[in-house]
Amino acid sequence: MIRLLSRLLLLTLLLAGLLAGAAWWWLGQPLVLPATTTAEQPLAVEIPPGASARGVASALTGAGVQAPPLLLQAWFRLSGQSRAIKAGIYEIQPGATPRSLLRQLVRGEQALRSLTLLEGWNFRELMAAVRASPDLTQDLEGLDGAGIMAKIGYPGRHPEGRFFPDTYRMVRQAPASSVLKQAAQAMEQRLAQAWEQRDPATLLRSPDEALILASIIEKETGAEADRAMVGGVFNNRLRIGMRLQTDPTVIYGLGERFDGNLRKIDLQTDTPYNSYTRAGLPPTPISMPGWASLLAAVKPADTRALYFVARGDGSSQFSTNLDEHNAAVRKFQLQK
């Protein structure tokens, strides 16, 4: 009898050892995923908030991970880390093992995407890019500019120019409002930094005025070396009460009516944004300025120039008086 019990005990220990070895082997083996899963198209899995080990296993197998749910559940619990698994949307790559998968879930290594906001975009162009992104959850539908600003925590502010152009990283299917809030906070910070560096002699009375002028500079030149000079021209015009006379403000005032051709009648038709018919700054920014344009608005070049004209190569020719300017126009624009 004792000999039989010893044999049974030995067999039990042997089976336990075999099971432990098999489990250890399984933890390092690639999980079986749907045939459509590739490095470019990984398997997306959403882990809901507060999911138990059983709920996580169910979410994984429901998404297409081909493994026994009870086995996954047991692994999560026996690891002692089931409560550390974080909710979110994850992407499982080919070759993932039960061990690497748990590590990914515990670290919260969610699927990341990016959205790039470009310098010079206006609010309409910004929202077109946001709404076209397949990586965002569209939670701003039906809201106008005022509603969007209220939703992201900036009620009462005009949306134009209030978002810093940059590339923003977010988890897959993040709310669109969260990305815009991040961009608005970034602009607020960068604008404050620029305002702290302003020239003591500037005529600009507030960060908001600096933002408006920077948005015009952004649309007037793409040449890094010319931004401070353009800022100098506009600051000089403001100082002597001369109208800014800048086409981008007129174009902005035309809105969707602008067909790519700015006509003489457009320059003569008064709108709040027509800087040919009205003195001073327009009522709001006209685009999203980058850091260089923000600095150019508050730290303009020390120049006597009052005019500039495009040379045709991306740079500008600056002039101190109208005669010089007209000569530059004939040379670079009229080719005379």
TORNUVO-5002 format. One record per residue (C-alpha): residue number from 1; x, y, z; residue in three letters; chain. Coordinates in Angstrom, 1 decimal, always signed. Example, Ala and Ser with C-alpha at 12.3 -4.5 7.8 and 13.67 -1.06 7.14 Angstrom:
2
  num    east   north      up  residu  chaine
    1   +12.3    -4.5    +7.8     ala       A
    2   +13.7    -1.1    +7.1     ser       A
***
This chain:
336
  num    east   north      up  residu  chaine
    1    +0.0    +0.0    +0.0     met       A
    2    +2.8    +2.4    +0.9     ile       A
    3    +4.6    +1.4    -2.3     arg       A
    4    +1.4    +2.2    -4.3     leu       A
    5    +1.0    +5.6    -2.6     leu       A
    6    +4.7    +6.4    -3.3     ser       A
    7    +4.2    +5.6    -6.9     arg       A
    8    +1.0    +7.7    -7.1     leu       A
    9    +2.8   +10.6    -5.4     leu       A
   10    +5.7   +10.3    -7.8     leu       A
   11    +3.4   +10.2   -10.8     leu       A
   12    +1.5   +13.3    -9.5     thr       A
   13    +4.8   +15.1    -9.1     leu       A
   14    +5.9   +14.0   -12.6     leu       A
   15    +2.6   +15.2   -14.1     leu       A
   16    +2.8   +18.5   -12.2     ala       A
   17    +6.3   +19.0   -13.5     gly       A
   18    +5.2   +18.2   -17.0     leu       A
   19    +2.3   +20.7   -16.8     leu       A
   20    +4.6   +23.3   -15.4     ala       A
   21    +7.1   +22.8   -18.1     gly       A
   22    +4.4   +22.9   -20.7     ala       A
   23    +3.0   +26.1   -19.3     ala       A
   24    +6.5   +27.7   -19.2     trp       A
   25    +6.9   +26.6   -22.8     trp       A
   26    +3.5   +28.0   -23.8     trp       A
   27    +4.3   +31.4   -22.3     leu       A
   28    +7.2   +31.9   -24.7     gly       A
   29    +5.4   +30.7   -27.8     gln       A
   30    +3.9   +33.2   -30.4     pro       A
   31    +0.1   +33.5   -30.0     leu       A
   32    -2.0   +32.4   -32.9     val       A
   33    -3.6   +35.5   -34.4     leu       A
   34    -5.9   +36.0   -37.4     pro       A
   35    -4.3   +35.4   -40.7     ala       A
   36    -4.9   +39.0   -41.7     thr       A
   37    -2.6   +40.2   -38.9     thr       A
   38    +0.6   +41.8   -40.1     thr       A
   39    +3.2   +44.2   -38.8     ala       A
   40    +1.5   +46.9   -40.9     glu       A
   41    -2.0   +45.8   -39.8     gln       A
   42    -1.7   +44.5   -36.2     pro       A
   43    -4.6   +43.1   -34.3     leu       A
   44    -6.5   +45.8   -32.4     ala       A
   45    -7.9   +44.9   -29.0     val       A
   46    -9.8   +47.2   -26.6     glu       A
   47    -9.5   +46.4   -22.8     ile       A
   48   -12.4   +48.1   -21.0     pro       A
   49   -11.9   +49.9   -17.7     pro       A
   50   -12.1   +47.8   -14.7     gly       A
   51   -11.8   +44.5   -16.6     ala       A
   52   -11.0   +41.4   -14.5     ser       A
   53    -8.6   +38.7   -15.6     ala       A
   54   -11.6   +36.9   -17.1     arg       A
   55   -12.7   +40.1   -18.9     gly       A
   56    -9.3   +40.7   -20.3     val       A
   57    -9.0   +37.2   -21.6     ala       A
   58   -12.5   +37.5   -23.1     ser       A
   59   -11.6   +40.8   -24.8     ala       A
   60    -8.5   +39.2   -26.3     leu       A
   61   -10.2   +36.1   -27.6     thr       A
   62   -13.2   +38.1   -28.8     gly       A
   63   -10.8   +40.2   -30.9     ala       A
   64    -9.3   +37.2   -32.5     gly       A
   65    -6.5   +35.9   -30.3     val       A
   66    -6.7   +32.1   -30.7     gln       A
   67    -6.0   +30.8   -27.2     ala       A
   68    -8.2   +29.1   -24.6     pro       A
   69    -9.7   +31.9   -22.5     pro       A
   70    -9.3   +29.9   -19.3     leu       A
   71    -5.6   +29.5   -20.0     leu       A
   72    -5.1   +33.2   -20.5     leu       A
   73    -7.2   +34.0   -17.4     gln       A
   74    -5.1   +31.6   -15.3     ala       A
   75    -1.9   +33.1   -16.6     trp       A
   76    -3.0   +36.7   -15.8     phe       A
   77    -4.0   +35.6   -12.2     arg       A
   78    -1.1   +33.4   -11.4     leu       A
   79    +1.3   +36.1   -12.6     ser       A
   80    +0.0   +38.3    -9.8     gly       A
   81    -0.3   +41.3   -12.2     gln       A
   82    -3.9   +41.0   -13.3     ser       A
   83    -4.9   +44.1   -11.3     arg       A
   84    -2.1   +46.1   -13.0     ala       A
   85    -3.5   +45.6   -16.5     ile       A
   86    -4.5   +49.0   -17.9     lys       A
   87    -7.5   +49.8   -19.9     ala       A
   88    -7.1   +51.1   -23.4     gly       A
   89    -6.7   +50.2   -27.1     ile       A
   90    -3.7   +47.9   -27.9     tyr       A
   91    -2.2   +46.5   -31.0     glu       A
   92    -0.9   +43.0   -30.9     ile       A
   93    +2.0   +42.4   -33.4     gln       A
   94    +2.7   +39.0   -35.0     pro       A
   95    +5.1   +37.1   -32.8     gly       A
   96    +3.6   +38.3   -29.5     ala       A
   97    +3.7   +35.7   -26.7     thr       A
   98    +1.5   +35.4   -23.6     pro       A
   99    +4.5   +36.7   -21.6     arg       A
  100    +5.1   +39.8   -23.8     ser       A
  101    +1.4   +40.4   -24.2     leu       A
  102    +1.0   +40.7   -20.4     leu       A
  103    +4.0   +42.9   -20.2     arg       A
  104    +2.4   +45.2   -22.8     gln       A
  105    -0.9   +45.4   -21.0     leu       A
  106    +0.7   +46.1   -17.6     val       A
  107    +2.9   +48.8   -19.0     arg       A
  108    +0.0   +50.4   -20.8     gly       A
  109    +1.8   +50.4   -24.1     glu       A
  110    -1.2   +51.4   -26.2     gln       A
  111    -1.4   +51.9   -29.9     ala       A
  112    -0.1   +55.3   -30.7     leu       A
  113    -0.9   +57.5   -33.6     arg       A
  114    +0.1   +61.0   -34.6     ser       A
  115    -1.5   +64.1   -36.1     leu       A
  116    +0.5   +66.9   -37.7     thr       A
  117    -0.9   +70.4   -37.6     leu       A
  118    +0.8   +72.7   -40.1     leu       A
  119    +2.0   +76.3   -39.7     glu       A
  120    -0.3   +78.7   -41.6     gly       A
  121    -3.4   +76.6   -41.4     trp       A
  122    -6.6   +78.4   -40.5     asn       A
  123    -9.2   +76.9   -38.2     phe       A
  124   -11.3   +75.5   -41.1     arg       A
  125    -8.2   +73.7   -42.5     glu       A
  126    -7.3   +72.4   -39.0     leu       A
  127   -10.8   +70.9   -38.4     met       A
  128   -10.8   +69.3   -41.9     ala       A
  129    -7.6   +67.5   -40.9     ala       A
  130    -9.0   +66.5   -37.5     val       A
  131   -12.2   +65.2   -39.0     arg       A
  132   -10.4   +63.3   -41.7     ala       A
  133    -8.2   +61.4   -39.2     ser       A
  134    -9.1   +57.7   -39.0     pro       A
  135    -7.2   +57.5   -35.7     asp       A
  136    -9.4   +59.9   -33.7     leu       A
  137   -12.8   +59.4   -32.1     thr       A
  138   -14.9   +62.3   -33.5     gln       A
  139   -16.5   +63.8   -30.4     asp       A
  140   -16.8   +67.4   -31.9     leu       A
  141   -19.5   +66.7   -34.5     glu       A
  142   -22.2   +69.3   -34.6     gly       A
  143   -20.2   +71.9   -32.7     leu       A
  144   -19.2   +75.3   -34.2     asp       A
  145   -16.0   +77.1   -33.3     gly       A
  146   -17.4   +78.5   -30.1     ala       A
  147   -18.7   +75.1   -29.0     gly       A
  148   -15.4   +73.4   -29.7     ile       A
  149   -13.5   +76.0   -27.6     met       A
  150   -16.0   +75.6   -24.8     ala       A
  151   -15.6   +71.8   -24.9     lys       A
  152   -11.8   +71.9   -24.7     ile       A
  153   -11.8   +74.4   -21.8     gly       A
  154   -11.5   +77.8   -23.5     tyr       A
  155   -15.0   +79.2   -23.5     pro       A
  156   -15.4   +82.6   -25.1     gly       A
  157   -12.2   +82.5   -27.1     arg       A
  158   -12.1   +82.8   -30.8     his       A
  159   -10.7   +79.5   -32.2     pro       A
  160    -8.6   +81.0   -35.0     glu       A
  161    -4.8   +80.8   -34.4     gly       A
  162    -5.3   +79.2   -30.9     arg       A
  163    -3.6   +75.9   -31.7     phe       A
  164    +0.2   +75.4   -31.9     phe       A
  165    +1.3   +73.7   -35.1     pro       A
  166    +3.2   +70.6   -34.3     asp       A
  167    +3.0   +66.8   -34.5     thr       A
  168    +0.9   +65.4   -31.6     tyr       A
  169    +1.1   +61.8   -30.4     arg       A
  170    -2.1   +60.1   -29.1     met       A
  171    -3.5   +56.7   -28.3     val       A
  172    -5.5   +55.1   -31.1     arg       A
  173    -9.1   +56.4   -31.2     gln       A
  174    -8.4   +59.2   -28.7     ala       A
  175   -11.1   +61.9   -28.6     pro       A
  176   -10.5   +64.6   -31.2     ala       A
  177   -11.2   +67.1   -28.4     ser       A
  178    -8.2   +65.8   -26.4     ser       A
  179    -5.8   +66.5   -29.2     val       A
  180    -7.2   +70.0   -29.8     leu       A
  181    -6.9   +70.7   -26.0     lys       A
  182    -3.3   +69.6   -26.1     gln       A
  183    -2.6   +71.9   -29.1     ala       A
  184    -4.4   +74.8   -27.5     ala       A
  185    -2.4   +74.4   -24.3     gln       A
  186    +0.8   +74.3   -26.3     ala       A
  187    -0.1   +77.6   -28.1     met       A
  188    -0.9   +79.2   -24.8     glu       A
  189    +2.5   +78.2   -23.4     gln       A
  190    +4.5   +79.2   -26.5     arg       A
  191    +2.7   +82.5   -26.8     leu       A
  192    +3.5   +83.3   -23.1     ala       A
  193    +7.2   +82.4   -23.7     gln       A
  194    +7.4   +84.6   -26.7     ala       A
  195    +5.6   +87.5   -24.9     trp       A
  196    +8.2   +87.3   -22.1     glu       A
  197   +10.9   +87.9   -24.7     gln       A
  198    +9.2   +90.9   -26.4     arg       A
  199   +11.1   +94.0   -27.3     asp       A
  200   +10.5   +96.6   -24.7     pro       A
  201    +9.7   +99.1   -27.4     ala       A
  202    +7.0   +97.0   -29.0     thr       A
  203    +3.6   +98.7   -29.7     leu       A
  204    +1.8   +95.4   -29.2     leu       A
  205    -0.3   +95.7   -26.1     arg       A
  206    -1.0   +92.1   -25.3     ser       A
  207    -0.2   +88.5   -26.1     pro       A
  208    -3.4   +88.3   -28.1     asp       A
  209    -2.2   +91.2   -30.4     glu       A
  210    +1.2   +89.4   -30.7     ala       A
  211    -0.7   +86.3   -31.8     leu       A
  212    -2.6   +88.2   -34.5     ile       A
  213    +0.5   +89.8   -35.9     leu       A
  214    +2.4   +86.5   -35.8     ala       A
  215    -0.4   +84.8   -37.8     ser       A
  216    +0.0   +87.4   -40.5     ile       A
  217    +3.8   +87.0   -40.6     ile       A
  218    +3.2   +83.2   -40.9     glu       A
  219    +1.1   +83.7   -44.1     lys       A
  220    +3.4   +86.4   -45.6     glu       A
  221    +6.6   +84.4   -45.8     thr       A
  222    +8.0   +80.9   -45.5     gly       A
  223   +11.6   +82.1   -45.5     ala       A
  224   +13.0   +81.7   -42.0     glu       A
  225   +15.5   +84.5   -42.6     ala       A
  226   +12.8   +87.0   -43.6     asp       A
  227   +10.4   +86.6   -40.7     arg       A
  228   +12.0   +89.1   -38.4     ala       A
  229   +12.2   +91.6   -41.3     met       A
  230    +8.5   +91.1   -42.1     val       A
  231    +7.8   +91.6   -38.4     gly       A
  232    +9.9   +94.8   -38.5     gly       A
  233    +7.9   +96.2   -41.5     val       A
  234    +4.6   +95.6   -39.8     phe       A
  235    +5.8   +97.0   -36.5     asn       A
  236    +7.0  +100.1   -38.4     asn       A
  237    +3.7  +100.5   -40.1     arg       A
  238    +1.8  +100.2   -36.8     leu       A
  239    +4.1  +102.8   -35.3     arg       A
  240    +3.4  +105.5   -37.9     ile       A
  241    -0.3  +104.6   -38.3     gly       A
  242    +0.2  +103.2   -41.8     met       A
  243    -2.2  +100.5   -42.9     arg       A
  244    -0.8   +97.0   -43.0     leu       A
  245    -2.0   +96.4   -46.5     gln       A
  246    -1.4   +92.7   -46.5     thr       A
  247    -3.2   +90.3   -48.9     asp       A
  248    -3.5   +87.4   -46.5     pro       A
  249    -5.9   +89.3   -44.2     thr       A
  250    -8.1   +90.2   -47.2     val       A
  251    -8.1   +86.5   -48.3     ile       A
  252    -9.0   +85.4   -44.8     tyr       A
  253   -11.9   +87.9   -44.8     gly       A
  254   -13.2   +86.4   -48.1     leu       A
  255   -13.4   +82.9   -46.4     gly       A
  256   -14.6   +80.2   -48.7     glu       A
  257   -15.5   +82.7   -51.4     arg       A
  258   -11.8   +83.0   -52.2     phe       A
  259   -11.2   +81.1   -55.4     asp       A
  260    -7.4   +81.5   -55.6     gly       A
  261    -7.5   +84.8   -57.5     asn       A
  262    -7.3   +88.0   -55.4     leu       A
  263    -9.0   +90.8   -57.4     arg       A
  264    -8.8   +94.6   -57.2     lys       A
  265   -12.4   +94.7   -56.1     ile       A
  266   -11.5   +92.4   -53.2     asp       A
  267    -8.9   +94.9   -52.0     leu       A
  268   -11.4   +97.7   -52.2     gln       A
  269   -14.3   +96.0   -50.5     thr       A
  270   -14.3   +96.7   -46.8     asp       A
  271   -14.5   +93.9   -44.3     thr       A
  272   -13.2   +93.6   -40.7     pro       A
  273   -10.1   +91.8   -42.1     tyr       A
  274    -9.4   +94.1   -45.0     asn       A
  275    -6.1   +95.7   -44.0     ser       A
  276    -6.2   +98.0   -47.1     tyr       A
  277    -9.4   +99.7   -45.9     thr       A
  278    -8.8   +99.5   -42.1     arg       A
  279    -5.9  +100.6   -40.0     ala       A
  280    -4.4   +98.5   -37.2     gly       A
  281    -4.6   +94.8   -36.6     leu       A
  282    -7.5   +92.6   -37.7     pro       A
  283    -9.9   +91.5   -35.0     pro       A
  284    -8.5   +87.9   -34.8     thr       A
  285    -5.6   +85.8   -36.0     pro       A
  286    -5.9   +84.5   -39.5     ile       A
  287    -3.8   +81.3   -39.2     ser       A
  288    -1.8   +79.2   -36.8     met       A
  289    +1.7   +80.7   -36.4     pro       A
  290    +4.8   +78.7   -35.6     gly       A
  291    +7.4   +79.6   -33.0     trp       A
  292    +9.5   +81.6   -35.5     ala       A
  293    +6.6   +83.8   -36.4     ser       A
  294    +5.7   +84.4   -32.7     leu       A
  295    +9.2   +85.6   -32.1     leu       A
  296    +9.2   +87.7   -35.2     ala       A
  297    +6.1   +89.5   -34.0     ala       A
  298    +7.5   +90.4   -30.6     val       A
  299   +11.2   +90.7   -31.5     lys       A
  300   +11.1   +92.3   -35.0     pro       A
  301   +14.3   +93.2   -36.9     ala       A
  302   +15.6   +96.7   -36.3     asp       A
  303   +14.9   +98.1   -39.7     thr       A
  304   +13.6  +101.2   -41.4     arg       A
  305   +11.8   +99.2   -44.1     ala       A
  306    +8.2   +99.9   -44.7     leu       A
  307    +7.6   +97.7   -47.8     tyr       A
  308    +8.5   +94.2   -49.1     phe       A
  309    +7.8   +92.2   -52.2     val       A
  310    +8.3   +88.6   -53.1     ala       A
  311   +11.3   +87.9   -55.2     arg       A
  312    +9.9   +84.7   -56.7     gly       A
  313   +12.3   +82.4   -54.9     asp       A
  314   +10.5   +82.4   -51.5     gly       A
  315   +12.5   +85.3   -50.2     ser       A
  316   +11.5   +89.0   -50.1     ser       A
  317   +13.0   +92.3   -51.2     gln       A
  318   +12.6   +95.0   -48.5     phe       A
  319   +12.4   +98.8   -49.2     ser       A
  320   +12.4  +101.9   -47.0     thr       A
  321   +10.3  +104.1   -49.3     asn       A
  322    +7.7  +103.8   -52.0     leu       A
  323   +10.0  +104.6   -54.9     asp       A
  324   +12.4  +101.7   -53.9     glu       A
  325    +9.4   +99.5   -53.5     his       A
  326    +7.9  +100.3   -56.9     asn       A
  327   +11.3   +99.6   -58.5     ala       A
  328   +11.4   +96.2   -56.7     ala       A
  329    +7.8   +95.4   -57.9     val       A
  330    +8.8   +96.2   -61.5     arg       A
  331   +11.9   +94.0   -61.1     lys       A
  332   +10.5   +91.0   -59.3     phe       A
  333    +6.8   +91.0   -60.1     gln       A
  334    +6.4   +92.8   -63.4     leu       A
  335    +9.7   +91.6   -64.8     gln       A
  336   +10.5   +95.1   -66.2     lys       A
***
